[in-house]
Amino acid sequence: MKTNTLCTFLIVVSFCFSCVHAVHEPSAVTTGSAPERIASRSFPSVFQAWNPADNLKAVDPLVVAARHDLIWHSIGYFGLQWDDQPSGLATKFRPQTIPRAIKKRQALLRLNPNIILIAEIRYRDAHRSFLGQGHKWWLRDKQGRLVMGWAEGGYVCMDFHNPEFRRHVAARAAAVVRTGIVDGIILDWWADDDDRLELVKTVREAIGDEALILTNANDRITPRTAPYINGYFMECYRSSAPDDWKKIVETLKWAEKNLRPPRVNCLETWFHNSRLDLNFMRATTALSLTCSDGYCLFSDPNPLPTADHLHNWYPFWDKSLGKPLAKGAERQDGSFTRRFQNGDVIYNPMGNKPVSIRFHRPRTSLAAGKTASMHIIPPADGDIFLIPPATGSSP
């Protein structure tokens, strides 16, 4: 009798332990693989770079966040906390913060089953408290002075030229990926130099083949590091001249062809005068739609005194197009076009002439709200032309 009771007790304990352990397994907190969610989403697809859409004051912030198909942020946004101080030295999380982060991931996935979540891993610069005073991993010049980084934050550069520090960065990336709370990581301030190549190799080895790696390459290509990267954060701070937009197109097309699949290229431009520069918002969206399968964002310029990457949510971004039916193509008039399940997209670059497009059956311009067979798109603009419900799906 005592033996049976002991066996029963051990079975119950074992079962309970398995349940607790399962909460921390990635399979318990994901809904479909990252490639499945990337492929399943509808368009347009918008991303959130750290800071939110802040114009929907009456809407639950979590609901606003879930309108985006991809979000990256610090680990604190997801509810995680490193288990050591200074936090930059930690490679594990406080155990009690993991269930909280799991709940946030599950809540976002319930609201948007195709959302992709990414954690920033700092390697280039950080606040002075990140490593602590006098740490050997702060970067110093030949005179022994600290090398300053991001000016707005008063950050100090870290020595990613040091192999030991690169391994530490990789260990932190692996730790956050192992929680299953995010689908991958982003490395800011990216270039194609020797040390970043060694860094991304080390990170890729640590996190495995399935986790996503994004890097901020701005409007540049990075051929050497491309095999290890799934997507660029194209933080395009230059968009005032036709050549700027031409370079954006070239880089985005290159990234769609040369980066590692599944690809998650994220194109951002900044407003010129205000968030009401709707033509630039539409141009950015249409460029992303016609030249990639990626994500877009139109946001505040970084030099503003407010937090970077704040933005509006625009009705133009509501998911109206469904999925693409073909690759995008450049038209003879210099514009770009692409067909989707529910309509067509046209992007007309800055410096081009106004272009006209004629459909066999009337289409509704999302920019103008007008339904007609012929539409005109100004330069530095773009539009989505939806098939009215009564016309069916024929072009």
Sequence and secondary structure as in RCSB ss.txt:
>XXXX:A:sequence
MKTNTLCTFLIVVSFCFSCVHAVHEPSAVTTGSAPERIASRSFPSVFQAWNPADNLKAVDPLVVAARHDLIWHSI
GYFGLQWDDQPSGLATKFRPQTIPRAIKKRQALLRLNPNIILIAEIRYRDAHRSFLGQGHKWWLRDKQGRLVMGW
AEGGYVCMDFHNPEFRRHVAARAAAVVRTGIVDGIILDWWADDDDRLELVKTVREAIGDEALILTNANDRITPRT
APYINGYFMECYRSSAPDDWKKIVETLKWAEKNLRPPRVNCLETWFHNSRLDLNFMRATTALSLTCSDGYCLFSD
PNPLPTADHLHNWYPFWDKSLGKPLAKGAERQDGSFTRRFQNGDVIYNPMGNKPVSIRFHRPRTSLAAGKTASMH
IIPPADGDIFLIPPATGSSP
>XXXX:A:secstr
 HHHHHHHHHHHHHHHHHHHHHHTSGGGT SS HHHHHHH  BS BEEESS B S TTS HHHHHHTSSEEEE H
HHHT  BSSSSGGG  SB TTHHHHHHHHHHHHHHH TT EEEEE   SEE TTTT TT TTB B TTS B B  
TTTT EEB TTSHHHHHHHHHHHHHHHHTTS SEEEE S    HHHHHHHHHHHHHH SSSEEEE  TT   TTT
GGG SEEEEEE   SSHHHHHHHHHHHHHHHHHS SS   EEEEE SS TT HHHHHHHHHHHHHH SSEEEEE 
 TTSSS TT B   GGGSS SBSBSS  EE TTS EEEEETTEEEEEE TTS  EEEEEEEEEEETTT  EEEEE
EE SSEEEEEE  GGGTT  
